[in-house]
Amino acid sequence: MNNLAVKELHSEKLVHMPSVNSLLKISLGLILFTMLSTVLVYAETMSVDVDGTSYDVEYTGTGMTVSGIEADTDFISLILTVDVTETSGTLDITLERTFFDSTFDGLDDDFIILADGDEPNFTETETTLESRTLSIELPSGTEDVEIIGSVFGQSLEETPVEETPEEETPVEETPEEETPVEETPEEETPVEETPEEETPVKETPKTQCGPGTILKDGACVLDERCGPGTILKDGACVVDSTPQQSTSSIKGMGKDMLMGVIVAFVGAGIVGIVFGLIARVNKSS
């Protein structure tokens, strides 16, 4: 009787134990959940007050959090309070030109960025007529990020000044009497023209250089008059407005995806081992 009762209990436990297919489904679900949680990153907004006017700043933080943004009107800069929780973080921030911009002589100028007093690596990933987007790489432990520009709220409308036309007083012109002047004919002395020898002019072939190069000593060389990220246009260095795709954000997403896949596989393996041990114990008992 005791043996029969033990066999019945053992069979009931085997019936309630999950099958191999259910364990595989659970493992795949954990893997997909981990991958989605690490890849999906949503943009956030935070309001900033500048001289009584509130502006919304859109940003995306990867491997970090942003707890506050404030404007410094004396130094024309934005100060962000951040917390980089991973080995490195990436901050993508979009700055509306009506709110904050960096220009010089009517042209776009580079922003100056400081992370705890040091200059981090950053790129301008998108430039339009309405906004500019920056991607900033921050090391672990960074607490303050300062973005220095040149103007706040540059699109504020100024009241035009109406100019009153001045009345012009007509000036009467008095006719002057013209006295006839007798012209005495002058004798023209013939001038002998000596033929000038024509010196042959050597025509040098014109060499056209591509953008970013200049002609020097008959050869195209790199134009070093402008710094990185700028080109020479109409005799002045301007920012190269060609959008550059940021590789830092892609690398950060690739690393996060790889870490998520590894963690998911390890977790699924541990779950499988635990269920296997439970099944083996039940069989042995």
C-alpha positions as CSV (number, residue, x, y, z in Angstrom):
1,M,0.0,0.0,0.0
2,N,2.8,2.4,0.9
3,N,4.5,1.7,-2.5
4,L,1.3,2.4,-4.3
5,A,0.8,5.7,-2.5
6,V,4.4,6.7,-3.3
7,K,3.9,5.9,-7.0
8,E,0.7,7.9,-7.2
9,L,2.3,10.9,-5.6
10,H,5.3,10.6,-8.0
11,S,3.0,10.4,-11.0
12,E,1.0,13.5,-9.8
13,K,4.3,15.4,-9.5
14,L,5.4,14.4,-13.0
15,V,2.0,15.5,-14.4
16,H,2.4,19.0,-12.8
17,M,6.1,19.5,-13.9
18,P,6.5,21.7,-17.0
19,S,7.5,20.0,-20.2
20,V,10.6,20.7,-22.3
21,N,8.6,22.7,-24.8
22,S,7.2,25.0,-22.1
23,L,10.8,25.6,-20.7
24,L,12.0,26.6,-24.2
25,K,9.1,29.0,-24.6
26,I,9.9,30.6,-21.3
27,S,13.5,31.0,-22.2
28,L,12.7,32.6,-25.6
29,G,10.3,34.9,-23.9
30,L,13.0,36.0,-21.4
31,I,15.5,36.6,-24.2
32,L,13.0,38.7,-26.2
33,F,12.0,40.8,-23.2
34,T,15.6,41.5,-22.3
35,M,16.5,42.5,-25.9
36,L,13.5,44.9,-26.2
37,S,14.2,46.5,-22.8
38,T,17.8,47.3,-23.7
39,V,17.2,48.5,-27.3
40,L,14.1,50.6,-26.9
41,V,15.1,54.2,-25.9
42,Y,12.5,56.9,-25.7
43,A,13.1,60.6,-26.0
44,E,12.2,62.8,-23.0
45,T,11.6,66.5,-22.6
46,M,12.4,68.9,-19.8
47,S,11.4,72.6,-19.5
48,V,14.0,75.4,-19.1
49,D,13.2,78.9,-18.0
50,V,15.1,81.8,-19.6
51,D,14.2,85.3,-18.4
52,G,10.6,84.3,-17.7
53,T,10.1,82.3,-20.9
54,S,9.8,78.5,-20.7
55,Y,11.3,76.3,-23.4
56,D,11.0,72.5,-23.8
57,V,14.3,70.7,-24.4
58,E,14.2,67.2,-26.0
59,Y,16.9,64.7,-25.2
60,T,17.7,61.0,-25.1
61,G,20.0,59.4,-22.5
62,T,21.6,56.0,-23.0
63,G,23.3,54.5,-20.0
64,M,22.6,57.6,-18.0
65,T,19.9,59.8,-16.5
66,V,19.3,63.6,-16.6
67,S,17.9,65.1,-13.4
68,G,17.9,68.8,-14.2
69,I,18.6,71.5,-16.9
70,E,19.1,75.2,-16.1
71,A,20.2,78.2,-18.2
72,D,23.0,80.6,-17.4
73,T,22.3,83.8,-19.2
74,D,25.5,85.4,-18.1
75,F,27.7,82.9,-19.9
76,I,25.1,81.9,-22.6
77,S,25.2,78.2,-21.6
78,L,23.0,75.3,-20.5
79,I,24.0,73.3,-17.4
80,L,22.7,69.7,-17.2
81,T,22.9,67.6,-14.1
82,V,23.4,63.9,-15.1
83,D,24.3,60.6,-13.6
84,V,26.2,58.1,-15.8
85,T,25.4,54.7,-14.4
86,E,27.3,52.5,-16.9
87,T,30.9,52.5,-18.1
88,S,30.0,55.2,-20.7
89,G,26.8,57.1,-21.6
90,T,25.5,58.9,-24.6
91,L,23.4,62.1,-24.5
92,D,21.5,63.1,-27.6
93,I,20.0,66.6,-27.2
94,T,18.0,68.7,-29.7
95,L,18.3,72.5,-29.4
96,E,15.7,74.6,-31.1
97,R,17.3,77.7,-32.7
98,T,14.5,79.9,-31.3
99,F,15.7,78.8,-27.8
100,F,19.5,78.4,-27.9
101,D,22.0,78.6,-30.7
102,S,25.7,79.2,-31.5
103,T,26.4,81.6,-34.4
104,F,29.1,84.0,-35.6
105,D,28.6,86.7,-38.2
106,G,25.3,85.2,-39.2
107,L,26.7,81.7,-39.7
108,D,26.6,78.5,-37.6
109,D,29.4,78.2,-35.1
110,D,30.5,75.1,-33.1
111,F,29.2,74.7,-29.5
112,I,31.6,74.4,-26.7
113,I,30.9,71.4,-24.4
114,L,32.4,70.6,-21.0
115,A,31.8,67.5,-18.9
116,D,33.0,68.1,-15.3
117,G,35.5,70.7,-16.7
118,D,36.8,68.4,-19.5
119,E,36.0,68.4,-23.2
120,P,34.2,65.1,-24.2
121,N,33.8,63.7,-27.6
122,F,30.7,65.0,-29.4
123,T,29.3,65.3,-32.9
124,E,26.5,67.4,-34.5
125,T,24.3,64.7,-36.0
126,E,21.6,66.9,-37.5
127,T,21.4,70.5,-38.6
128,T,18.2,72.1,-39.9
129,L,16.8,75.6,-40.2
130,E,14.8,75.1,-37.0
131,S,17.1,73.0,-34.7
132,R,20.5,71.5,-34.1
133,T,21.1,68.0,-32.6
134,L,24.2,67.0,-30.6
135,S,25.4,63.6,-29.6
136,I,27.7,63.7,-26.6
137,E,29.8,60.8,-25.2
138,L,30.1,60.9,-21.4
139,P,32.4,58.7,-19.2
140,S,31.2,57.0,-16.1
141,G,30.8,59.2,-13.0
142,T,30.0,62.4,-15.0
143,E,27.8,64.8,-13.0
144,D,27.7,68.1,-14.8
145,V,27.5,68.8,-18.6
146,E,27.8,72.4,-19.8
147,I,26.8,73.4,-23.4
148,I,28.1,76.9,-24.3
149,G,26.6,78.9,-27.2
150,S,26.2,82.5,-28.3
151,V,22.5,83.5,-28.0
152,F,19.3,82.8,-26.2
153,G,15.9,83.4,-27.9
154,Q,17.3,85.0,-31.0
155,S,14.0,84.9,-32.9
156,L,12.3,87.5,-30.6
157,E,10.5,90.0,-32.8
158,E,11.8,93.6,-32.6
159,T,9.4,96.5,-33.2
160,P,10.4,98.2,-36.5
161,V,11.2,101.9,-36.3
162,E,9.2,104.0,-38.8
163,E,11.3,106.6,-40.6
164,T,9.5,109.8,-41.4
165,P,10.4,111.1,-44.9
166,E,12.0,114.5,-45.0
167,E,10.5,117.2,-47.1
168,E,12.8,118.4,-49.9
169,T,12.8,122.1,-50.7
170,P,13.0,122.8,-54.4
171,V,16.1,124.7,-55.4
172,E,15.7,127.3,-58.2
173,E,18.4,127.2,-60.7
174,T,19.4,130.6,-62.2
175,P,20.5,130.2,-65.9
176,E,24.0,131.3,-66.5
177,E,24.9,133.3,-69.5
178,E,27.2,131.4,-71.8
179,T,30.0,133.3,-73.4
180,P,31.1,132.0,-76.8
181,V,34.6,130.7,-76.8
182,E,36.6,130.9,-80.0
183,E,38.5,127.7,-80.7
184,T,41.8,128.1,-82.5
185,P,42.6,125.1,-84.6
186,E,45.8,123.3,-83.4
187,E,48.2,121.8,-85.9
188,E,48.5,118.2,-85.5
189,T,52.1,116.8,-85.6
190,P,52.3,113.3,-87.0
191,V,53.6,110.9,-84.5
192,E,55.6,108.0,-85.8
193,E,54.6,104.7,-84.2
194,T,57.3,102.3,-83.5
195,P,56.2,98.7,-83.7
196,E,56.5,97.0,-80.4
197,E,57.8,93.5,-80.2
198,E,55.3,91.1,-78.9
199,T,56.6,88.7,-76.3
200,P,55.1,85.3,-76.4
201,V,53.0,84.5,-73.3
202,K,53.1,81.0,-72.1
203,E,49.7,79.7,-71.2
204,T,49.7,77.5,-68.2
205,P,47.0,74.9,-68.0
206,K,44.3,75.6,-65.5
207,T,44.0,73.1,-62.8
208,Q,40.7,72.8,-61.0
209,C,40.8,71.5,-57.4
210,G,38.0,69.8,-55.5
211,P,36.3,71.0,-52.3
212,G,38.6,71.2,-49.3
213,T,41.8,71.7,-51.5
214,I,43.5,74.7,-53.0
215,L,45.9,75.3,-55.9
216,K,49.5,75.8,-54.7
217,D,52.6,75.7,-57.0
218,G,50.6,74.1,-59.8
219,A,49.3,71.2,-57.5
220,C,46.1,70.6,-55.4
221,V,46.9,70.5,-51.7
222,L,44.7,70.3,-48.6
223,D,43.2,73.6,-47.5
224,E,44.4,74.0,-43.9
225,R,42.9,77.5,-43.5
226,C,39.7,76.0,-42.0
227,G,39.4,73.7,-39.1
228,P,37.7,70.3,-38.9
229,G,34.0,70.3,-39.6
230,T,34.2,73.6,-41.7
231,I,34.7,74.4,-45.4
232,L,35.9,77.4,-47.3
233,K,32.9,79.2,-49.0
234,D,33.1,82.7,-50.6
235,G,36.4,83.4,-48.8
236,A,35.1,82.5,-45.3
237,C,35.1,79.3,-43.2
238,V,31.6,78.0,-42.6
239,V,30.3,74.9,-40.9
240,D,29.9,71.9,-43.2
241,S,26.1,71.5,-43.0
242,T,26.2,67.9,-44.5
243,P,24.5,65.7,-41.9
244,Q,26.9,63.3,-40.4
245,Q,25.6,60.0,-39.0
246,S,26.8,59.5,-35.5
247,T,28.6,56.2,-35.0
248,S,28.8,56.6,-31.2
249,S,25.0,56.1,-30.7
250,I,25.1,53.0,-33.0
251,K,28.1,51.5,-31.1
252,G,26.3,52.2,-27.8
253,M,23.1,50.5,-29.0
254,G,25.1,47.5,-30.4
255,K,26.9,47.0,-27.1
256,D,23.6,47.3,-25.1
257,M,22.0,44.7,-27.5
258,L,24.9,42.3,-27.1
259,M,24.9,42.6,-23.3
260,G,21.2,42.1,-23.2
261,V,21.4,38.9,-25.4
262,I,24.2,37.5,-23.2
263,V,22.3,38.2,-19.9
264,A,19.1,36.7,-21.4
265,F,20.9,33.5,-22.5
266,V,22.6,33.1,-19.1
267,G,19.3,33.6,-17.3
268,A,17.5,31.1,-19.6
269,G,20.3,28.6,-19.0
270,I,20.1,29.0,-15.2
271,V,16.3,28.5,-15.4
272,G,16.7,25.4,-17.5
273,I,19.3,23.9,-15.1
274,V,17.1,24.6,-12.1
275,F,14.1,22.8,-13.7
276,G,16.4,20.0,-14.8
277,L,17.6,19.5,-11.3
278,I,14.1,19.5,-9.9
279,A,13.1,16.9,-12.5
280,R,16.1,14.7,-11.7
281,V,15.3,14.9,-7.9
282,N,11.7,13.9,-8.5
283,K,12.7,11.0,-10.7
284,S,15.3,9.7,-8.1
285,S,12.7,10.0,-5.3
